[in-house]
Amino acid sequence: MYSYSPLTLEESNLPVWKVLLGILLPSLIFFIAIDICWITFVAGSAFQQVLAGLMRPTPDPVAGLLAWLIIVGGVLFFVTLKARTKAQALTQGLLLGFVIYAVYELTNYSVIASWT
């Protein structure tokens, strides 16, 4: 059975970059896959309806990658490295997700006339 243990870089015998890469890379791949599924199958048509005049013909991959890196880095720093229990990790992760989503939605609502 899996037991939660917080990530502590000090206790690892591996270099910090290897530990972080072992967490960041799989997390980044997961976030990209989830985002692509969300945009392709769930929200893509809504984005096109609401943002038709504002959207690029094709997404900017560098900006997208930077956004995903910032989110994954935020989860690592504010959740993974700080949580001491599964419940704390879940609570902190949900709270961080809510903050990110709220900033995105409210910023768009404040500046885009057709945002709903």
C-alpha positions in Angstrom: 0.0 0.0 0.0 1.2 3.5 -0.9 2.1 5.7 2.0 2.5 9.5 1.6 5.8 10.9 2.5 6.7 14.5 1.9 9.4 15.4 -0.6 12.5 16.4 1.2 15.4 17.3 -1.0 17.8 17.3 1.9 17.3 13.5 2.6 17.9 12.5 -1.0 21.2 11.1 -2.1 20.5 12.3 -5.7 21.4 15.8 -6.9 18.6 18.3 -6.6 18.3 18.7 -10.4 17.7 14.9 -10.8 15.0 14.9 -8.0 13.3 17.9 -9.5 13.5 16.6 -13.1 12.0 13.3 -11.9 9.0 15.3 -10.6 8.8 18.2 -13.0 9.0 16.2 -16.3 6.3 13.7 -15.5 4.1 16.5 -14.0 4.7 18.7 -17.1 3.8 15.9 -19.4 0.6 15.2 -17.4 -0.4 18.9 -17.3 0.1 19.3 -21.1 -1.9 16.1 -21.8 -4.8 17.3 -19.5 -4.7 20.8 -21.1 -4.8 19.5 -24.6 -7.7 17.2 -23.8 -9.5 20.0 -22.1 -9.1 22.5 -25.0 -9.7 19.9 -27.7 -12.7 18.1 -26.3 -14.3 20.3 -23.7 -13.7 24.1 -23.9 -12.2 24.6 -27.4 -15.5 25.5 -29.1 -16.5 27.8 -26.2 -13.1 29.6 -26.5 -13.6 30.0 -30.3 -17.1 31.5 -29.8 -16.2 33.9 -27.0 -12.7 34.8 -28.2 -13.0 34.5 -32.0 -11.5 38.0 -32.7 -8.8 37.7 -30.1 -7.4 34.2 -30.8 -4.2 33.5 -32.7 -4.5 31.3 -35.8 -2.2 28.8 -34.0 -1.2 28.8 -30.3 2.2 30.1 -29.3 4.0 26.9 -28.1 6.7 28.9 -26.1 4.1 30.9 -24.2 2.1 27.7 -23.5 5.2 25.8 -22.3 6.1 28.7 -20.0 2.6 28.7 -18.5 2.7 25.0 -17.9 6.2 25.2 -16.4 5.0 28.0 -14.0 2.0 26.0 -13.0 4.0 22.8 -12.4 6.7 24.8 -10.6 4.0 26.4 -8.4 2.5 23.1 -7.5 6.0 21.7 -6.7 7.0 24.8 -4.6 3.7 25.6 -2.9 2.2 22.1 -2.5 4.6 19.2 -3.0 7.5 20.6 -0.9 5.3 22.0 1.8 2.7 19.3 2.5 3.3 16.8 5.3 0.2 14.6 4.8 -2.0 13.5 1.9 -4.9 15.6 3.2 -2.6 18.7 3.4 -1.3 18.1 -0.1 -4.8 17.7 -1.5 -6.1 20.8 0.4 -3.1 23.0 -0.7 -3.3 21.7 -4.3 -7.0 22.5 -4.5 -6.5 25.9 -3.0 -3.6 26.7 -5.5 -5.8 25.5 -8.4 -8.7 27.7 -7.2 -6.4 30.7 -7.0 -4.9 30.1 -10.5 -8.4 29.6 -12.0 -9.9 32.6 -10.2 -7.2 34.9 -11.4 -7.5 33.7 -15.0 -11.3 33.9 -15.1 -11.7 37.2 -13.3 -8.9 38.9 -15.3 -10.6 37.8 -18.5 -14.0 38.9 -17.2 -12.6 42.3 -16.4 -11.0 43.0 -19.8 -12.9 40.9 -22.4 -16.4 42.2 -23.2 -17.8 38.9 -24.4 -16.3 36.8 -21.5 -19.0 34.9 -19.6 
